[in-house]
Amino acid sequence: MNNRYVESRRHTIQVDYPNYMHELGEMIGCNPDMKTLMLEKPLLAWKVYFGPCVPYVFRLNGPNSWEGAEQAIWDVDYRSERATNNKIDRGRKQEVRKQV
């Protein structure tokens, strides 16, 4: 990690996000149970293991689990593409602006 980050007074707290999140998840008790996921929902387990490290993964089980976490994990690709592409319809009627 020392090779990636600059040693300076301004850069005091720098961590690798996935490692940090899994360490916090271990402390809280909300890390995804990959064995159970692999047996019950293998496609979701594949998405969790090989997909991006998103906060929804830590809401699948443990304290304050969320029923919508699984759907949110499946929609991560769409959400990231929609946020960066203005040509995708966002589900509401687009106003037609007149050129002045």
C-alpha positions in Angstrom: 0.0 0.0 0.0 2.9 2.3 0.6 3.8 2.2 -3.1 0.3 3.5 -4.1 -0.2 6.4 -1.7 1.9 9.5 -1.3 3.3 10.1 2.1 2.2 13.5 3.1 0.4 15.3 6.0 -2.6 15.9 3.8 -3.0 12.2 2.9 -3.4 10.7 6.3 -6.2 8.2 6.0 -6.1 6.1 2.8 -7.4 2.6 2.6 -8.3 0.0 0.0 -12.1 0.2 -0.1 -12.9 -3.6 -0.5 -10.5 -4.6 2.3 -11.8 -1.9 4.6 -15.4 -2.7 3.9 -14.9 -6.5 4.6 -13.0 -5.7 7.8 -15.9 -3.5 9.0 -18.4 -6.1 7.9 -16.5 -8.7 9.9 -16.6 -6.5 13.0 -20.4 -5.7 12.6 -21.3 -9.2 11.5 -22.7 -8.4 8.1 -20.3 -9.9 5.7 -22.0 -12.0 3.0 -22.2 -15.7 3.8 -20.8 -17.0 0.5 -21.4 -20.7 1.4 -25.1 -20.2 1.9 -25.4 -17.9 -1.1 -23.6 -20.5 -3.3 -26.0 -23.2 -2.2 -29.3 -21.2 -2.2 -28.7 -18.6 -4.9 -25.6 -19.5 -7.0 -26.1 -16.7 -9.6 -26.3 -14.1 -6.9 -23.2 -15.6 -5.2 -21.4 -15.2 -8.6 -22.5 -11.6 -8.9 -21.4 -10.8 -5.3 -18.0 -12.5 -5.7 -17.1 -11.3 -9.2 -19.1 -8.0 -9.3 -18.2 -4.6 -7.9 -17.9 -4.2 -4.2 -21.1 -2.2 -3.4 -22.6 -1.5 0.0 -25.7 -3.5 -0.8 -23.6 -6.7 -0.4 -23.3 -6.0 3.3 -27.1 -5.7 3.6 -27.9 -9.2 2.5 -27.6 -10.6 6.0 -26.7 -9.6 9.5 -28.0 -6.7 11.5 -30.2 -4.3 9.6 -30.5 -6.6 6.6 -32.6 -5.2 3.7 -35.1 -7.1 1.6 -34.2 -5.0 -1.5 -30.5 -5.7 -1.3 -30.6 -8.6 -3.7 -32.5 -6.6 -6.4 -30.2 -3.6 -5.9 -27.2 -5.9 -6.5 -28.7 -7.1 -9.7 -29.4 -3.5 -10.8 -25.9 -2.1 -10.1 -24.8 -2.3 -13.8 -28.0 -0.5 -14.9 -27.7 2.1 -12.2 -24.1 3.0 -13.1 -24.8 3.1 -16.8 -27.9 5.2 -16.3 -26.1 7.7 -14.2 -23.4 8.2 -16.9 -25.5 8.1 -20.0 -28.0 10.8 -20.8 -29.6 8.9 -23.7 -31.3 6.3 -21.4 -34.9 7.2 -20.5 -35.1 7.9 -16.8 -38.7 6.8 -16.5 -40.3 10.3 -16.8 -41.5 12.4 -19.6 -38.8 14.5 -21.1 -39.7 18.1 -21.7 -39.1 19.4 -25.2 -37.1 22.6 -25.1 -37.4 25.1 -27.8 -34.2 26.6 -29.3 -34.3 30.4 -28.9 
